[in-house]
Amino acid sequence: MASWLLAPALFGLAYGFVLQRSGFCFARAAYELFLLPTRDAIHGVIAALLVATIGSGALSLIPTDAGLLADGHLVMLPVGIGTVIGGVVFGAGMALAGMCAAGTLVRAGEGYVLAWVVLMGILVAAALTPDSARDIVLLAGPTARNSLGRWVGRGGSYLLTIAVLVVLWVAAGRGLDSDHGTRGRARRFPKLRGLLVAPVIGGILLGLLNTAQAATLSPWTVGYPLTLVPSLASGGPSRAVVEAALPLLALDGCMALGPLVAAALGGGLRLRWPRRVGDVIASFAGGLLMGWGIGMAHGCNVGGVLSAIPSLSLGGWLFLPAMLGGAWAGTRLVSKLG
């Protein structure tokens, strides 16, 4: 492996291990929010955002010539209707598939055939979408007008973001109904066996990893590089796009490789086949929607939320509620079908 791909590959292995062993999952958090009487995954997501935001703020204070605020070290989603529509479409697809972009790679490495079906849907959607806009976003640096820091100030923006996340943490635990039905809904998630840490600990570790990656390479993103695969396979992108995409794809690939190796070493490596044809159809449709959503918004639950919000991206705050709105519709559909 080329030396310039080694660091992304190591980050990918670390992300894959933490995701697998903690049960951290955005899709699971969406189901908790709308259907399930637990909040473990939701608190895990908020913990990841809090740690990454604090880390981003700390790194922004370090005087460097090419530090956190240099091009490529922030995720600035576009601020527009495409971000909102893309978030809604991605959220609906995530709920329908029962796994997010990062979770798809981890489950694929664990041998879940449905994860490969979801991944196929993402790639098909990407192949049907023009890649010119994705190339531009990949090579473009952060846009100042899309940053919360421009309007509130850098320090105030970090404090405001942390305060909002703390409020969301407290609000997430309110109004739990222990009698809230869960029948027919948990089947959307593979059984989380042998977890070493809780989702909130996993979120803390992911936030630390994201901070370290932002300081040394670029912030963490998962879905966006996947949408470049069809274009790369056809030889369409420029050399600059290829050089920018390969490290991100190496990270994605190792996120799946880590769980695969762990399963093999633990003697649990096997294919896990879907039980119903309907699950296959839902997974492929969910993957299609996720792929189209990523293309429209230029981000997924990782790049569009876990990295964009700590980067003070206004687009991240557009994408998150839009994604939740789509997830609400998706969970309702799954609940009726299940």
C-alpha positions as CSV (number, residue, x, y, z in Angstrom):
1,M,0.0,0.0,0.0
2,A,1.3,3.5,-0.9
3,S,2.4,5.4,2.1
4,W,-0.1,8.2,1.5
5,L,-2.9,5.6,1.8
6,L,-1.6,4.1,5.0
7,A,-2.9,6.7,7.5
8,P,-6.5,6.7,6.0
9,A,-6.5,2.9,6.1
10,L,-5.5,2.9,9.8
11,F,-8.2,5.4,10.6
12,G,-10.7,3.2,8.7
13,L,-9.7,0.1,10.7
14,A,-10.1,2.1,13.9
15,Y,-13.5,3.4,12.9
16,G,-14.7,0.0,11.9
17,F,-13.6,-1.6,15.1
18,V,-15.3,1.0,17.3
19,L,-18.5,0.9,15.3
20,Q,-18.7,-2.8,15.4
21,R,-17.9,-3.2,19.1
22,S,-20.2,-0.3,20.3
23,G,-23.3,-0.7,18.2
24,F,-23.1,3.0,17.3
25,C,-25.6,3.6,14.5
26,F,-27.5,6.5,13.2
27,A,-30.3,4.3,11.9
28,R,-30.7,2.8,15.3
29,A,-30.8,6.3,16.8
30,A,-33.6,7.3,14.4
31,Y,-35.7,4.3,15.4
32,E,-35.1,5.1,19.0
33,L,-36.2,8.6,18.5
34,F,-39.5,7.7,16.7
35,L,-40.4,4.2,17.7
36,L,-38.3,2.6,20.4
37,P,-38.2,3.2,24.2
38,T,-34.4,3.6,24.5
39,R,-32.0,6.4,23.9
40,D,-28.6,4.7,24.0
41,A,-27.8,5.3,20.3
42,I,-29.2,8.8,20.4
43,H,-26.9,9.7,23.2
44,G,-24.0,8.0,21.4
45,V,-24.5,10.3,18.4
46,I,-24.7,13.4,20.6
47,A,-21.6,12.3,22.4
48,A,-19.7,12.0,19.2
49,L,-20.8,15.5,18.1
50,L,-19.9,17.0,21.5
51,V,-16.4,15.5,21.5
52,A,-15.7,16.4,17.9
53,T,-16.9,19.9,18.4
54,I,-14.8,20.4,21.5
55,G,-11.8,18.9,19.6
56,S,-12.4,21.1,16.6
57,G,-12.6,24.2,18.8
58,A,-9.4,23.2,20.6
59,L,-7.5,22.6,17.4
60,S,-8.6,25.9,15.9
61,L,-6.7,27.6,18.8
62,I,-3.4,26.0,17.7
63,P,-1.4,28.4,15.6
64,T,-0.3,26.6,12.4
65,D,0.4,27.6,8.8
66,A,-1.9,24.9,7.5
67,G,-4.0,23.8,10.4
68,L,-7.7,23.0,11.0
69,L,-9.0,26.0,9.1
70,A,-7.0,25.3,6.0
71,D,-8.8,24.0,2.9
72,G,-9.7,20.3,3.3
73,H,-9.8,20.4,7.1
74,L,-13.4,21.5,7.3
75,V,-16.7,20.1,6.0
76,M,-18.8,22.9,4.6
77,L,-22.0,21.5,3.1
78,P,-23.8,23.7,0.6
79,V,-26.6,25.9,2.0
80,G,-29.6,25.4,-0.2
81,I,-32.7,23.4,-1.1
82,G,-30.5,20.6,-2.4
83,T,-29.1,20.1,1.1
84,V,-32.6,19.9,2.6
85,I,-34.1,17.6,-0.1
86,G,-31.0,15.4,0.0
87,G,-31.2,15.1,3.8
88,V,-34.9,14.1,3.6
89,V,-34.2,11.5,0.9
90,F,-31.1,10.2,2.7
91,G,-33.0,9.9,6.0
92,A,-35.8,8.0,4.4
93,G,-33.4,5.6,2.8
94,M,-31.5,5.1,6.0
95,A,-34.6,4.1,7.9
96,L,-35.8,1.9,5.1
97,A,-32.5,0.1,4.9
98,G,-32.1,-0.1,8.6
99,M,-28.5,1.0,8.5
100,C,-26.6,4.3,7.8
101,A,-23.7,4.8,5.4
102,A,-21.1,3.8,8.0
103,G,-23.2,1.0,9.4
104,T,-23.6,-0.4,5.8
105,L,-19.8,-0.8,5.5
106,V,-19.4,-2.4,9.0
107,R,-22.3,-4.8,8.4
108,A,-20.9,-5.7,5.0
109,G,-17.6,-6.7,6.6
110,E,-19.5,-8.8,9.1
111,G,-21.1,-10.8,6.3
112,Y,-24.6,-9.4,6.3
113,V,-25.9,-9.8,2.7
114,L,-28.5,-7.1,3.2
115,A,-25.6,-4.6,3.7
116,W,-24.2,-5.6,0.3
117,V,-27.6,-5.0,-1.2
118,V,-27.8,-1.5,0.4
119,L,-24.3,-0.8,-0.9
120,M,-25.3,-1.9,-4.4
121,G,-28.3,0.5,-4.2
122,I,-26.0,3.4,-3.3
123,L,-23.6,2.6,-6.2
124,V,-26.5,2.3,-8.7
125,A,-27.9,5.6,-7.6
126,A,-24.5,7.2,-7.9
127,A,-24.1,5.7,-11.4
128,L,-27.4,7.3,-12.5
129,T,-26.4,10.7,-11.1
130,P,-24.0,13.1,-13.0
131,D,-20.7,13.4,-11.2
132,S,-19.7,16.9,-12.2
133,A,-21.2,18.5,-9.0
134,R,-19.5,15.9,-6.8
135,D,-16.1,16.5,-8.4
136,I,-16.5,20.2,-7.7
137,V,-17.4,19.8,-4.1
138,L,-14.6,17.3,-3.5
139,L,-11.9,19.7,-4.7
140,A,-13.4,22.9,-3.3
141,G,-12.3,24.3,0.0
142,P,-14.6,25.6,2.7
143,T,-16.9,28.5,1.8
144,A,-16.9,31.2,4.4
145,R,-20.5,32.2,4.0
146,N,-21.6,28.7,4.8
147,S,-19.9,28.8,8.2
148,L,-21.7,29.6,11.4
149,G,-18.4,31.3,12.5
150,R,-18.9,34.1,10.0
151,W,-22.1,35.1,11.6
152,V,-21.6,34.4,15.3
153,G,-17.8,34.4,15.5
154,R,-15.6,31.4,15.8
155,G,-15.5,31.1,19.6
156,G,-19.1,32.0,20.0
157,S,-20.1,29.4,17.4
158,Y,-18.3,26.6,19.2
159,L,-19.9,27.6,22.5
160,L,-23.3,27.8,20.9
161,T,-22.9,24.5,19.2
162,I,-21.9,22.8,22.4
163,A,-24.8,24.4,24.3
164,V,-27.3,23.2,21.7
165,L,-25.9,19.7,21.8
166,V,-26.2,19.6,25.6
167,V,-29.8,20.7,25.3
168,L,-30.5,18.0,22.8
169,W,-28.9,15.4,25.2
170,V,-31.2,16.4,28.0
171,A,-34.3,16.6,25.7
172,A,-33.6,13.2,24.2
173,G,-34.1,11.5,27.6
174,R,-37.4,13.2,28.3
175,G,-40.8,11.7,27.5
176,L,-39.8,8.1,27.4
177,D,-42.7,5.7,27.4
178,S,-41.8,2.2,28.6
179,D,-45.0,0.9,27.1
180,H,-44.0,2.2,23.6
181,G,-44.4,-0.8,21.3
182,T,-41.5,-2.3,19.5
183,R,-43.0,-5.4,17.9
184,G,-41.8,-5.9,14.4
185,R,-39.3,-3.0,14.4
186,A,-36.2,-4.4,16.0
187,R,-35.8,-6.7,13.0
188,R,-34.4,-3.8,11.0
189,F,-31.1,-4.2,13.0
190,P,-28.7,-7.1,13.1
191,K,-28.3,-8.4,16.6
192,L,-25.7,-6.6,18.5
193,R,-23.7,-9.4,20.1
194,G,-20.5,-9.2,22.0
195,L,-20.4,-5.5,22.4
196,L,-17.4,-4.2,24.4
197,V,-18.6,-0.7,25.0
198,A,-21.9,1.2,25.1
199,P,-22.9,3.4,22.1
200,V,-22.1,6.5,24.1
201,I,-18.6,5.3,24.7
202,G,-18.4,4.4,21.1
203,G,-19.5,8.0,20.2
204,I,-16.8,9.5,22.4
205,L,-14.1,7.3,20.7
206,L,-15.5,8.2,17.3
207,G,-15.4,11.9,18.2
208,L,-11.7,11.6,19.3
209,L,-10.8,9.7,16.1
210,N,-12.6,12.3,14.0
211,T,-10.7,15.1,15.7
212,A,-7.4,13.3,15.2
213,Q,-8.2,12.7,11.5
214,A,-9.2,16.4,11.0
215,A,-6.0,17.5,12.6
216,T,-3.8,15.3,10.4
217,L,-5.7,14.5,7.2
218,S,-9.2,15.7,6.7
219,P,-12.5,15.3,8.6
220,W,-14.3,11.9,8.4
221,T,-16.7,11.3,5.6
222,V,-18.2,8.0,4.4
223,G,-21.0,8.2,1.9
224,Y,-19.6,10.8,-0.4
225,P,-16.6,8.8,-1.5
226,L,-18.8,5.8,-2.3
227,T,-20.8,7.9,-4.8
228,L,-17.5,8.5,-6.7
229,V,-16.9,4.7,-7.3
230,P,-18.9,4.4,-10.6
231,S,-17.2,7.5,-12.0
232,L,-13.8,6.2,-11.0
233,A,-14.5,2.8,-12.5
234,S,-15.4,4.4,-15.8
235,G,-12.2,6.5,-15.8
236,G,-14.2,9.8,-15.9
237,P,-12.7,11.9,-13.2
238,S,-9.6,14.1,-13.5
239,R,-6.4,13.1,-11.9
240,A,-7.0,15.6,-9.1
241,V,-10.3,14.0,-8.3
242,V,-8.8,10.6,-8.3
243,E,-6.0,11.7,-5.9
244,A,-8.5,13.3,-3.6
245,A,-10.9,10.3,-3.6
246,L,-8.5,7.4,-3.2
247,P,-7.5,8.1,0.5
248,L,-11.2,8.5,1.4
249,L,-12.1,5.2,-0.4
250,A,-9.1,3.5,1.4
251,L,-10.6,4.6,4.7
252,D,-14.1,3.3,3.6
253,G,-12.7,0.0,2.5
254,C,-10.9,-0.6,5.8
255,M,-14.0,0.2,7.8
256,A,-15.4,-3.0,6.2
257,L,-12.1,-4.8,6.4
258,G,-11.7,-4.4,10.2
259,P,-15.0,-6.1,11.1
260,L,-14.3,-8.8,8.6
261,V,-10.9,-9.6,10.1
262,A,-12.4,-9.4,13.6
263,A,-15.1,-11.9,12.7
264,A,-12.6,-14.2,11.1
265,L,-10.3,-14.2,14.1
266,G,-13.3,-14.8,16.4
267,G,-14.5,-17.7,14.4
268,G,-17.7,-16.0,13.5
269,L,-17.1,-15.2,9.8
270,R,-20.1,-16.4,7.8
271,L,-22.7,-15.0,5.4
272,R,-25.9,-13.8,7.1
273,W,-28.7,-14.2,4.6
274,P,-31.9,-12.2,4.7
275,R,-35.0,-14.0,5.9
276,R,-37.5,-12.3,3.6
277,V,-37.6,-11.1,0.1
278,G,-39.3,-7.9,1.3
279,D,-36.1,-7.1,3.3
280,V,-34.0,-7.4,0.2
281,I,-36.3,-5.0,-1.7
282,A,-36.4,-2.5,1.2
283,S,-32.6,-2.6,1.6
284,F,-32.0,-2.0,-2.1
285,A,-34.6,0.8,-2.2
286,G,-33.1,2.3,0.9
287,G,-29.6,2.2,-0.7
288,L,-31.0,4.0,-3.8
289,L,-32.5,6.7,-1.7
290,M,-29.3,7.1,0.4
291,G,-27.2,7.4,-2.8
292,W,-29.5,10.0,-4.3
293,G,-29.6,11.9,-1.0
294,I,-25.8,11.9,-0.7
295,G,-25.5,13.2,-4.3
296,M,-28.0,16.1,-3.7
297,A,-26.7,17.1,-0.3
298,H,-23.0,16.2,-0.8
299,G,-22.9,14.5,2.5
300,C,-24.3,11.6,4.6
301,N,-24.8,11.0,8.3
302,V,-21.1,11.1,8.9
303,G,-19.8,13.9,6.6
304,G,-23.1,15.8,6.7
305,V,-23.5,15.6,10.5
306,L,-20.6,14.1,12.5
307,S,-18.0,16.2,10.6
308,A,-20.1,19.2,9.3
309,I,-21.6,20.3,12.6
310,P,-18.2,20.3,14.5
311,S,-16.8,22.2,11.4
312,L,-19.5,25.0,12.2
313,S,-21.2,24.3,8.9
314,L,-24.6,25.9,8.5
315,G,-25.4,23.2,5.9
316,G,-24.9,20.6,8.6
317,W,-27.7,22.2,10.7
318,L,-29.9,22.1,7.5
319,F,-29.0,18.5,6.8
320,L,-29.6,17.1,10.3
321,P,-33.3,18.1,10.7
322,A,-34.0,17.2,7.1
323,M,-32.5,13.8,7.6
324,L,-34.6,13.3,10.8
325,G,-37.7,14.3,8.9
326,G,-37.0,11.7,6.2
327,A,-36.1,9.1,8.9
328,W,-39.5,9.8,10.5
329,A,-41.3,9.0,7.3
330,G,-39.1,6.0,6.7
331,T,-39.7,4.5,10.1
332,R,-43.4,5.0,9.8
333,L,-43.4,3.1,6.5
334,V,-41.3,0.3,7.9
335,S,-43.6,0.1,10.9
336,K,-46.7,-0.3,8.7
337,L,-45.0,-2.9,6.4
338,G,-43.6,-4.9,9.3
